[in-house]
């Protein structure tokens, strides 16, 4: 049931309008006695989920007993991040999703279904795992809060991904990421319907109907003035609100370029991007726009590691971003990678498949570390002087030496493609 829907390409919802829309939806739900909120973590700060969680707490007050940031594989939020994102919401409400421990398996998607959606490439079962709090907490309302935006693993982020990955466990996360990688990232990004989403939908339809989940989803894009605007707010308990949000996101978060881009410069905000696990969005979101033989330069002032999980970090360092054929070969031969398909998927996602070069300019990783995983290295201060984020504007820029570049200030907010590569 759709509880609230408002949005368009030109909409710019104010804070009061967002609050009003949420309250309208909550009034339609009727009285609730125990509420759980599932917002994203700080890596999705621009989703406006922090404000929405705060408004939800102000509405339900003591009835909101728990807030579980949907960390997935990410780091636990710091107190400073919680303060910045959620404001005056009491800290004692926040719980930590321990993605390797606090799990409940709702059911298993059969291998026959995985084989069908993967076009015969895979045939394993897929466990629908969630944090056990969702089941044991006996909530009569679970608010899944977040932003719908193009995504490299599931086509369009959010909806039941926030549940099954954000509060999921290693096997479910790893296997769904590997399914997306094997099927082909460029066949998935920007598409609401794809094999990974079909698996999540199967799990929702067959195993999660008893959970009182309501989705609160935003669509956010940058305006002509360079400021972020909330283009849409969609609230409901089924796929209709996701489909509406995804359709709008494709209009406002997707940019088709007229010709393949020869040089792309991406800036990674230090408050969000400290690892290539996240920072490789600079690769995912631009790969369909970059020309064969082109160059991607990534300015990454806070980059200090590859994986946010120690085991995944070690696997990235061991094998590197070596392309799909090599990774698939390694998965067959190496048990450590075979047993961590999420890492294997990430190694596929982070490679240009030899089609264009990727140069990382890290704040903390060394030249040796960067080159060891199959990226090129450039010195951050030198490249920042040449490509100054304070002076560049999103889109095409002509440098003093007449060099033409395409600049992106936040790769997490969009998807870029050349029309021949998005069909």
Secondary structure, DSSP 8 states (H G I E B T S, - for coil): -EEEEEE-TT----HHHHHHHHHHHHHHH---S-EEEE---GGGGGGSHHHHHHHHHHHHGGGEEEEE---TTS----HHHHHHHHTTS-GGGEE---TTTSEEEEEEE-HHHHHHHTTTS----EEEEEETHHHHT--SEEEEEEE--EETTTEE--TTHHHHTTT--HHHHHHHHHHHHHH-HHHHTT-SSSHHHHHHHHHHHHH-TTS-EEEEEEEEEE-TTS-EEEEEEEEESSHHHHHHHHHHHHHHSEEEESS-EEEEEEE--TTT--BHHHHTHHHHTTTTTEEEEEEEEEEETT--BS-SSHHHHHHHHHH-S--HHHHHHHHHH-HHHHT-HHHHHHHHHT--TTSSEEEEEESSS-HHHHHHTT-EE--HHHHHHHS-TTT--SEEEE-TTS-EEEEES-GGG-EEEEGGG--
